[in-house]
Amino acid sequence: YGKNEFLYTKKNIKYLDLVCGSAVTILGHGNTKHKKIAREVINTGIFHTGTRLPNKYREQLYLKLNEILPNNLNCFHLANSGTEAVETALKAVQFATGKKGVISFTGGYHGRTIGALSVTYDKKLRNNFHTLTKNIFFPYPGTYKNKKEKYTLKECLSYAKNYISKNKKSLPPVAIIECVQAVSGIIIPPKIFIKEIFKLFKKNKIYIIVDEIWNGMGRTGQFFSFQKFNVKPDIVCLGKALSSTLPLSAVAGPKKLLKSWPSGIHTSTFQGNPVACALSTSTINQIIQSNLIDRVKKIENILKDSLFTLNQAIFIKEIRVFGAQAGIEFINSQGNPNKEIVEKLVKKLLSKKIIVYAGGEKGNVLMLIPPIIIKFINLKKSLNIIIKEILI
């Protein structure tokens, strides 16, 4: 069973969950308000209404999303997973424009169904499948361009500008981007990169999808990461912590994109499940009412104060902290990514009753993704243990 930041075994041994399952349980496990609301919805006897019949829980979620998203993102399409949200967004723009192709970025991760996989950079995931063509990968600062070197801001902006300048007549209608690349190891680009990319795409009438599936719902110290970069996307994809419990995702955008297709052309059997919608509304309410966005900023400071003490360690390439998430990137004596040490650390920390992940493009990043309700004392204690194990 689970309670707050802890998971318990049958023998009542507790483990500190520093990854929120898979970046989902942002409000922790066994949330009291969630359990109460779930029971209320279940007691109505309505477990499913489909897309043709309304349910009040879906309507309440739409109203709540309307409160926290920019005014231009006032039309919603619900789904069950992040990858479905990405599929929906890509299909919506292609239908509305009549054009094909997508611009995405090195290091980008957007899901594993065919459309989403086509804009996911990891070749290990894509190689065995016939993904969609006419997709282009632009370099993203801080991602690997070879075994050791990473793309610089200058290289990335220069490539994007040159490509668009040379291909004005055949540009894709849409681009998809993460303002902070999560799965690739909490890759934090310079703010100027995001601003310049948005300016470039807007100037050339390329719609911009921001993938907030991981970063959304307060993880970064704002409701959405694009707010930290002060940019305005055309479409936003949400998932994971959107309900912080059950399968639910959403696409938010303008009517000209999400209502361009005829009714029924893109649906999913279980989209907008009443229980999931009610729990999503509960998640948003709790973030607002408990002022958890400010709490994330305190978690960020704790992560920085503790982890940045490791900056001088020769086997650490970089420590990246953005909101309530951190990535510690390891290298070996030759300066190459060190996946093995991260795998050993994950096992060692599990023996210390702390759950963390290995992540990053090369598997050489120790990932920390705590719930935003974690007690500061528990976070500090766990960081002390993590640092000690790293330095052994």
VENFEN-V742602 format. One record per pair of residues at least 4 apart in sequence whose ideal C-beta (glycine too) atoms are under 8 Angstrom apart, sorted by the first residue. I is the first residue (numbers start at 1). J is the second residue. If there is no record, write none. Layout:
# VENFEN-V742602
i=I j=J
i=I j=J
This chain:
# VENFEN-V742602
i=1 j=7
i=1 j=8
i=1 j=29
i=1 j=30
i=2 j=6
i=2 j=7
i=2 j=8
i=2 j=17
i=2 j=25
i=2 j=28
i=2 j=29
i=2 j=30
i=3 j=8
i=3 j=28
i=3 j=29
i=3 j=30
i=4 j=28
i=4 j=29
i=4 j=30
i=4 j=371
i=4 j=373
i=4 j=374
i=4 j=375
i=5 j=16
i=5 j=17
i=5 j=18
i=5 j=28
i=5 j=29
i=5 j=370
i=5 j=371
i=5 j=373
i=5 j=374
i=5 j=375
i=5 j=378
i=6 j=14
i=6 j=15
i=6 j=16
i=6 j=17
i=6 j=29
i=7 j=14
i=7 j=15
i=7 j=17
i=7 j=29
i=7 j=355
i=8 j=12
i=8 j=13
i=8 j=14
i=8 j=15
i=9 j=13
i=9 j=14
i=9 j=15
i=13 j=353
i=14 j=353
i=15 j=350
i=15 j=353
i=15 j=354
i=15 j=355
i=16 j=353
i=16 j=354
i=16 j=355
i=16 j=378
i=16 j=382
i=17 j=21
i=17 j=25
i=17 j=29
i=17 j=355
i=17 j=370
i=17 j=371
i=18 j=354
i=18 j=355
i=18 j=356
i=18 j=368
i=18 j=369
i=18 j=370
i=18 j=382
i=19 j=23
i=19 j=355
i=19 j=356
i=19 j=357
i=19 j=367
i=19 j=368
i=19 j=369
i=19 j=370
i=20 j=24
i=20 j=25
i=20 j=26
i=20 j=241
i=20 j=369
i=20 j=370
i=20 j=371
i=21 j=25
i=22 j=240
i=23 j=182
i=23 j=214
i=23 j=219
i=23 j=240
i=23 j=241
i=23 j=369
i=24 j=240
i=24 j=241
i=24 j=244
i=24 j=245
i=25 j=29
i=25 j=241
i=25 j=244
i=25 j=245
i=25 j=371
i=26 j=217
i=26 j=218
i=26 j=219
i=26 j=241
i=26 j=244
i=26 j=283
i=26 j=371
i=26 j=372
i=26 j=373
i=27 j=31
i=27 j=34
i=27 j=244
i=27 j=283
i=27 j=286
i=27 j=287
i=27 j=292
i=27 j=371
i=27 j=372
i=27 j=373
i=28 j=371
i=28 j=373
i=28 j=374
i=30 j=35
i=31 j=35
i=31 j=244
i=31 j=245
i=31 j=286
i=32 j=36
i=33 j=37
i=33 j=282
i=33 j=286
i=34 j=38
i=34 j=244
i=34 j=245
i=34 j=279
i=34 j=282
i=34 j=283
i=35 j=39
i=36 j=40
i=37 j=41
i=37 j=278
i=37 j=279
i=37 j=282
i=38 j=42
i=38 j=245
i=38 j=275
i=38 j=278
i=38 j=279
i=39 j=43
i=40 j=44
i=40 j=278
i=41 j=46
i=41 j=57
i=41 j=274
i=41 j=275
i=41 j=278
i=42 j=47
i=42 j=275
i=44 j=274
i=46 j=55
i=46 j=274
i=47 j=273
i=47 j=274
i=47 j=275
i=48 j=270
i=48 j=273
i=48 j=274
i=49 j=53
i=49 j=54
i=49 j=55
i=49 j=58
i=49 j=272
i=49 j=274
i=50 j=269
i=51 j=267
i=51 j=268
i=51 j=271
i=51 j=272
i=54 j=58
i=54 j=59
i=55 j=59
i=55 j=272
i=55 j=274
i=55 j=277
i=56 j=60
i=57 j=61
i=57 j=274
i=57 j=275
i=57 j=277
i=57 j=278
i=57 j=281
i=58 j=62
i=58 j=78
i=58 j=272
i=58 j=274
i=58 j=277
i=59 j=63
i=60 j=64
i=60 j=277
i=60 j=278
i=60 j=281
i=61 j=65
i=61 j=78
i=61 j=272
i=61 j=277
i=61 j=278
i=61 j=280
i=61 j=281
i=62 j=66
i=62 j=76
i=63 j=67
i=64 j=68
i=64 j=280
i=64 j=281
i=64 j=284
i=64 j=285
i=65 j=69
i=65 j=76
i=65 j=250
i=65 j=252
i=65 j=284
i=66 j=74
i=67 j=284
i=68 j=223
i=68 j=284
i=68 j=288
i=69 j=73
i=69 j=74
i=69 j=224
i=69 j=236
i=69 j=252
i=70 j=232
i=72 j=232
i=72 j=234
i=72 j=254
i=73 j=233
i=73 j=235
i=73 j=236
i=73 j=252
i=73 j=253
i=73 j=254
i=74 j=252
i=74 j=254
i=74 j=255
i=75 j=252
i=75 j=253
i=75 j=254
i=75 j=255
i=75 j=257
i=75 j=258
i=75 j=259
i=76 j=250
i=76 j=251
i=76 j=252
i=76 j=258
i=77 j=88
i=77 j=92
i=77 j=250
i=77 j=251
i=77 j=258
i=77 j=266
i=77 j=271
i=78 j=248
i=78 j=249
i=78 j=250
i=78 j=271
i=78 j=272
i=78 j=277
i=79 j=84
i=79 j=85
i=79 j=87
i=79 j=88
i=79 j=248
i=79 j=249
i=79 j=250
i=79 j=251
i=79 j=268
i=79 j=271
i=80 j=84
i=80 j=247
i=80 j=248
i=80 j=249
i=80 j=268
i=80 j=270
i=80 j=271
i=80 j=273
i=81 j=85
i=81 j=111
i=81 j=239
i=81 j=247
i=81 j=249
i=82 j=86
i=82 j=110
i=82 j=111
i=82 j=116
i=82 j=211
i=82 j=213
i=82 j=214
i=82 j=237
i=82 j=239
i=82 j=240
i=82 j=249
i=83 j=87
i=83 j=110
i=83 j=111
i=83 j=112
i=83 j=113
i=83 j=116
i=83 j=117
i=84 j=88
i=84 j=111
i=84 j=113
i=84 j=249
i=84 j=268
i=85 j=89
i=85 j=213
i=85 j=237
i=85 j=238
i=85 j=239
i=85 j=249
i=85 j=250
i=85 j=251
i=86 j=90
i=86 j=110
i=86 j=111
i=86 j=113
i=86 j=115
i=86 j=116
i=86 j=119
i=86 j=176
i=86 j=209
i=86 j=211
i=86 j=213
i=86 j=237
i=87 j=91
i=87 j=111
i=87 j=113
i=87 j=115
i=87 j=116
i=88 j=92
i=88 j=237
i=88 j=251
i=88 j=266
i=89 j=93
i=89 j=176
i=89 j=209
i=89 j=235
i=89 j=237
i=89 j=251
i=89 j=253
i=90 j=94
i=90 j=102
i=90 j=115
i=90 j=116
i=90 j=119
i=90 j=174
i=90 j=176
i=90 j=209
i=91 j=95
i=91 j=115
i=91 j=261
i=91 j=266
i=92 j=96
i=92 j=235
i=92 j=251
i=92 j=253
i=92 j=257
i=92 j=258
i=92 j=260
i=92 j=261
i=92 j=266
i=93 j=97
i=93 j=173
i=93 j=174
i=93 j=207
i=93 j=209
i=93 j=235
i=93 j=257
i=94 j=98
i=94 j=99
i=94 j=100
i=94 j=173
i=94 j=174
i=95 j=260
i=95 j=261
i=95 j=265
i=96 j=256
i=96 j=257
i=96 j=260
i=96 j=261
i=97 j=173
i=97 j=174
i=97 j=207
i=99 j=172
i=99 j=173
i=100 j=134
i=100 j=172
i=100 j=173
i=101 j=134
i=101 j=135
i=101 j=136
i=101 j=171
i=101 j=172
i=101 j=173
i=101 j=174
i=102 j=118
i=102 j=119
i=102 j=132
i=102 j=134
i=102 j=135
i=102 j=136
i=102 j=172
i=102 j=174
i=102 j=175
i=102 j=176
i=103 j=135
i=103 j=136
i=103 j=137
i=103 j=138
i=103 j=172
i=103 j=174
i=103 j=175
i=103 j=176
i=103 j=201
i=103 j=206
i=104 j=108
i=104 j=110
i=104 j=119
i=104 j=120
i=104 j=121
i=104 j=135
i=104 j=136
i=104 j=137
i=104 j=138
i=104 j=175
i=104 j=176
i=104 j=177
i=105 j=121
i=105 j=137
i=105 j=138
i=105 j=139
i=105 j=140
i=105 j=143
i=105 j=177
i=105 j=178
i=105 j=181
i=106 j=121
i=106 j=137
i=106 j=138
i=106 j=139
i=106 j=140
i=106 j=143
i=106 j=144
i=106 j=145
i=106 j=151
i=107 j=121
i=107 j=140
i=107 j=142
i=107 j=143
i=107 j=144
i=107 j=181
i=107 j=184
i=107 j=187
i=107 j=361
i=108 j=119
i=108 j=120
i=108 j=121
i=108 j=137
i=108 j=140
i=108 j=176
i=108 j=177
i=108 j=178
i=108 j=181
i=108 j=184
i=108 j=211
i=109 j=120
i=109 j=121
i=109 j=122
i=109 j=178
i=109 j=181
i=109 j=182
i=109 j=183
i=109 j=184
i=110 j=116
i=110 j=117
i=110 j=119
i=110 j=120
i=110 j=176
i=110 j=211
i=110 j=213
i=110 j=237
i=111 j=116
i=111 j=117
i=111 j=120
i=112 j=116
i=112 j=117
i=112 j=120
i=112 j=125
i=113 j=117
i=114 j=118
i=114 j=129
i=114 j=130
i=114 j=131
i=114 j=132
i=115 j=119
i=115 j=132
i=116 j=120
i=117 j=125
i=117 j=126
i=117 j=129
i=117 j=131
i=118 j=126
i=118 j=131
i=118 j=132
i=118 j=135
i=119 j=135
i=119 j=176
i=120 j=125
i=120 j=126
i=121 j=137
i=121 j=143
i=121 j=184
i=122 j=126
i=122 j=361
i=123 j=127
i=126 j=131
i=131 j=135
i=134 j=172
i=135 j=172
i=136 j=163
i=136 j=172
i=138 j=156
i=138 j=159
i=138 j=160
i=138 j=163
i=138 j=175
i=138 j=197
i=139 j=143
i=139 j=145
i=139 j=151
i=139 j=155
i=139 j=156
i=139 j=159
i=139 j=160
i=140 j=151
i=140 j=156
i=140 j=181
i=140 j=187
i=140 j=189
i=140 j=193
i=141 j=150
i=141 j=151
i=141 j=152
i=141 j=153
i=141 j=155
i=141 j=156
i=141 j=187
i=141 j=189
i=141 j=190
i=141 j=193
i=142 j=150
i=142 j=151
i=142 j=181
i=142 j=187
i=142 j=188
i=142 j=189
i=143 j=150
i=143 j=151
i=143 j=181
i=143 j=184
i=143 j=187
i=143 j=361
i=144 j=148
i=144 j=149
i=144 j=150
i=144 j=151
i=144 j=337
i=144 j=361
i=144 j=362
i=145 j=149
i=145 j=150
i=145 j=151
i=145 j=155
i=147 j=336
i=147 j=337
i=148 j=335
i=148 j=336
i=151 j=155
i=151 j=156
i=152 j=156
i=153 j=157
i=153 j=189
i=153 j=190
i=153 j=192
i=153 j=193
i=154 j=158
i=155 j=159
i=156 j=160
i=156 j=193
i=157 j=161
i=157 j=193
i=157 j=196
i=157 j=197
i=158 j=162
i=159 j=163
i=160 j=164
i=160 j=197
i=160 j=200
i=161 j=165
i=161 j=200
i=162 j=166
i=163 j=167
i=164 j=168
i=164 j=171
i=164 j=200
i=164 j=204
i=167 j=171
i=168 j=204
i=171 j=204
i=171 j=206
i=172 j=206
i=173 j=206
i=173 j=207
i=174 j=206
i=174 j=207
i=174 j=208
i=174 j=209
i=175 j=197
i=175 j=201
i=175 j=206
i=175 j=207
i=175 j=208
i=175 j=209
i=176 j=208
i=176 j=209
i=176 j=210
i=176 j=211
i=177 j=194
i=177 j=197
i=177 j=208
i=177 j=209
i=177 j=210
i=177 j=211
i=178 j=182
i=178 j=210
i=178 j=211
i=178 j=214
i=178 j=215
i=178 j=225
i=179 j=189
i=179 j=194
i=179 j=210
i=179 j=215
i=179 j=225
i=179 j=226
i=179 j=228
i=179 j=229
i=179 j=231
i=180 j=186
i=180 j=187
i=180 j=188
i=180 j=189
i=180 j=215
i=180 j=220
i=180 j=225
i=180 j=322
i=181 j=185
i=181 j=186
i=181 j=187
i=181 j=189
i=182 j=186
i=182 j=214
i=182 j=215
i=182 j=325
i=183 j=214
i=183 j=359
i=184 j=359
i=184 j=360
i=184 j=361
i=185 j=320
i=185 j=327
i=185 j=329
i=185 j=359
i=185 j=360
i=185 j=361
i=185 j=364
i=185 j=365
i=185 j=367
i=186 j=320
i=186 j=321
i=186 j=322
i=186 j=325
i=186 j=326
i=186 j=327
i=186 j=365
i=186 j=367
i=187 j=320
i=187 j=327
i=188 j=320
i=188 j=322
i=189 j=193
i=189 j=194
i=190 j=194
i=191 j=195
i=191 j=229
i=191 j=230
i=192 j=196
i=193 j=197
i=194 j=198
i=194 j=229
i=194 j=231
i=195 j=199
i=195 j=229
i=195 j=230
i=195 j=231
i=196 j=200
i=197 j=201
i=198 j=202
i=198 j=208
i=198 j=231
i=198 j=232
i=199 j=203
i=200 j=204
i=201 j=206
i=201 j=207
i=201 j=208
i=202 j=206
i=202 j=208
i=207 j=234
i=207 j=235
i=207 j=257
i=208 j=233
i=208 j=234
i=208 j=235
i=209 j=233
i=209 j=234
i=209 j=235
i=209 j=236
i=209 j=237
i=210 j=224
i=210 j=225
i=210 j=226
i=210 j=231
i=210 j=233
i=210 j=235
i=210 j=236
i=210 j=237
i=211 j=237
i=212 j=216
i=212 j=217
i=212 j=224
i=212 j=225
i=212 j=226
i=212 j=236
i=212 j=237
i=212 j=238
i=213 j=237
i=213 j=238
i=213 j=239
i=213 j=240
i=213 j=249
i=214 j=219
i=214 j=240
i=215 j=219
i=215 j=220
i=215 j=224
i=215 j=225
i=215 j=323
i=216 j=223
i=216 j=224
i=216 j=225
i=216 j=236
i=216 j=238
i=216 j=239
i=216 j=240
i=216 j=241
i=216 j=242
i=217 j=223
i=217 j=238
i=217 j=240
i=217 j=241
i=217 j=242
i=217 j=244
i=217 j=283
i=217 j=284
i=217 j=287
i=218 j=222
i=218 j=223
i=218 j=241
i=218 j=287
i=218 j=292
i=218 j=293
i=218 j=296
i=218 j=323
i=218 j=324
i=218 j=372
i=219 j=225
i=219 j=241
i=219 j=296
i=219 j=323
i=219 j=324
i=219 j=325
i=219 j=369
i=219 j=372
i=220 j=224
i=220 j=225
i=220 j=228
i=220 j=296
i=220 j=322
i=220 j=323
i=220 j=324
i=220 j=325
i=221 j=228
i=221 j=293
i=221 j=296
i=221 j=297
i=221 j=300
i=221 j=322
i=221 j=323
i=221 j=324
i=222 j=227
i=222 j=228
i=222 j=293
i=223 j=227
i=223 j=287
i=223 j=293
i=224 j=236
i=225 j=229
i=225 j=323
i=226 j=231
i=226 j=232
i=226 j=233
i=226 j=236
i=234 j=253
i=234 j=254
i=234 j=257
i=235 j=251
i=235 j=252
i=235 j=253
i=235 j=257
i=235 j=258
i=236 j=251
i=236 j=252
i=236 j=253
i=237 j=249
i=237 j=250
i=237 j=251
i=238 j=242
i=238 j=249
i=238 j=250
i=238 j=251
i=238 j=252
i=239 j=248
i=239 j=249
i=239 j=250
i=241 j=283
i=242 j=248
i=242 j=249
i=242 j=250
i=242 j=280
i=242 j=283
i=243 j=247
i=243 j=248
i=243 j=276
i=243 j=277
i=243 j=279
i=243 j=280
i=243 j=283
i=244 j=279
i=244 j=280
i=244 j=283
i=245 j=276
i=245 j=279
i=245 j=283
i=246 j=273
i=246 j=275
i=246 j=276
i=246 j=279
i=247 j=270
i=247 j=273
i=247 j=276
i=248 j=273
i=248 j=276
i=248 j=277
i=248 j=279
i=248 j=280
i=251 j=258
i=253 j=257
i=253 j=258
i=254 j=258
i=255 j=259
i=256 j=260
i=261 j=265
i=261 j=266
i=267 j=271
i=272 j=276
i=272 j=277
i=273 j=277
i=274 j=278
i=275 j=279
i=276 j=280
i=277 j=281
i=278 j=282
i=279 j=283
i=280 j=284
i=281 j=285
i=282 j=286
i=283 j=287
i=284 j=288
i=285 j=289
i=286 j=290
i=286 j=292
i=287 j=292
i=287 j=293
i=287 j=372
i=290 j=295
i=290 j=373
i=291 j=295
i=292 j=296
i=292 j=372
i=292 j=373
i=293 j=297
i=294 j=298
i=295 j=299
i=295 j=372
i=295 j=373
i=296 j=300
i=296 j=323
i=296 j=324
i=296 j=372
i=297 j=301
i=297 j=323
i=298 j=302
i=298 j=376
i=299 j=303
i=299 j=323
i=299 j=324
i=299 j=370
i=299 j=372
i=299 j=374
i=299 j=376
i=299 j=379
i=300 j=304
i=300 j=321
i=300 j=322
i=300 j=323
i=300 j=324
i=301 j=305
i=302 j=306
i=302 j=376
i=302 j=379
i=302 j=380
i=302 j=383
i=303 j=307
i=303 j=321
i=303 j=324
i=303 j=326
i=303 j=368
i=303 j=379
i=303 j=383
i=304 j=308
i=304 j=321
i=305 j=309
i=306 j=380
i=306 j=383
i=306 j=384
i=306 j=387
i=307 j=319
i=307 j=321
i=307 j=326
i=307 j=328
i=307 j=383
i=307 j=387
i=308 j=319
i=308 j=321
i=309 j=387
i=310 j=316
i=310 j=319
i=310 j=328
i=310 j=387
i=310 j=390
i=310 j=391
i=311 j=316
i=311 j=319
i=313 j=390
i=313 j=391
i=315 j=330
i=315 j=331
i=315 j=332
i=315 j=333
i=315 j=338
i=315 j=341
i=316 j=328
i=316 j=329
i=316 j=330
i=316 j=331
i=316 j=390
i=317 j=329
i=317 j=330
i=317 j=331
i=317 j=335
i=317 j=337
i=318 j=329
i=319 j=326
i=319 j=327
i=319 j=328
i=319 j=329
i=320 j=326
i=320 j=327
i=320 j=328
i=320 j=329
i=321 j=325
i=321 j=326
i=322 j=326
i=324 j=369
i=324 j=370
i=324 j=372
i=325 j=367
i=325 j=368
i=325 j=369
i=325 j=370
i=326 j=367
i=326 j=368
i=327 j=359
i=327 j=360
i=327 j=365
i=327 j=366
i=327 j=367
i=327 j=368
i=328 j=365
i=328 j=366
i=328 j=368
i=328 j=390
i=329 j=337
i=329 j=360
i=329 j=364
i=329 j=365
i=330 j=337
i=330 j=338
i=330 j=341
i=330 j=342
i=330 j=364
i=330 j=365
i=330 j=366
i=331 j=335
i=331 j=336
i=331 j=337
i=331 j=338
i=331 j=364
i=332 j=336
i=332 j=337
i=332 j=338
i=332 j=341
i=337 j=360
i=337 j=361
i=337 j=362
i=337 j=363
i=337 j=364
i=338 j=342
i=338 j=364
i=339 j=343
i=339 j=358
i=339 j=362
i=339 j=363
i=339 j=364
i=340 j=344
i=341 j=345
i=341 j=364
i=342 j=346
i=342 j=358
i=342 j=363
i=342 j=364
i=342 j=365
i=342 j=366
i=343 j=347
i=343 j=358
i=343 j=363
i=344 j=348
i=345 j=349
i=345 j=356
i=345 j=366
i=345 j=389
i=345 j=390
i=346 j=350
i=346 j=356
i=346 j=357
i=346 j=358
i=346 j=366
i=347 j=351
i=348 j=352
i=348 j=389
i=349 j=354
i=349 j=355
i=349 j=356
i=349 j=385
i=349 j=386
i=349 j=389
i=350 j=354
i=350 j=355
i=352 j=385
i=352 j=389
i=354 j=382
i=354 j=385
i=354 j=386
i=356 j=366
i=356 j=367
i=356 j=368
i=356 j=386
i=357 j=366
i=357 j=367
i=357 j=369
i=358 j=363
i=358 j=364
i=358 j=365
i=358 j=366
i=358 j=367
i=359 j=363
i=359 j=365
i=359 j=366
i=359 j=367
i=360 j=364
i=360 j=365
i=360 j=367
i=366 j=386
i=366 j=390
i=368 j=386
i=370 j=374
i=370 j=379
i=374 j=378
i=374 j=379
i=375 j=379
i=376 j=380
i=377 j=381
i=378 j=382
i=379 j=383
i=380 j=384
i=381 j=385
i=382 j=386
i=383 j=387
i=384 j=388
i=385 j=389
i=386 j=390
i=387 j=391
i=388 j=392
